[in-house]
Amino acid sequence: MSDSGRGTRYFWCLRHHRVETDADMCPAKFVFGPYASASDAENALQRVQERNEAWEAEDARWAGEER
């Protein structure tokens, strides 16, 4: 099976704090992704933080707590 139809995939490396591609990617346990662009990978931790905050607010709302 060929990967030729697939574009470059980008990952955010938690160990090196940098964008990596399939060509230089650390083991999967150290990366977030894949992302379609280097910019998306670079913003991965910000997106994680935003999602966590939204989920925590929803959990608090569900439990009847104010946030």
Secondary structure by P-SEA (a helix, b strand, c coil): cccccccbbbbbbccccccccccccccccccccccccaaaaaaaaaaaaaaaaaaaaaaaaaacccc
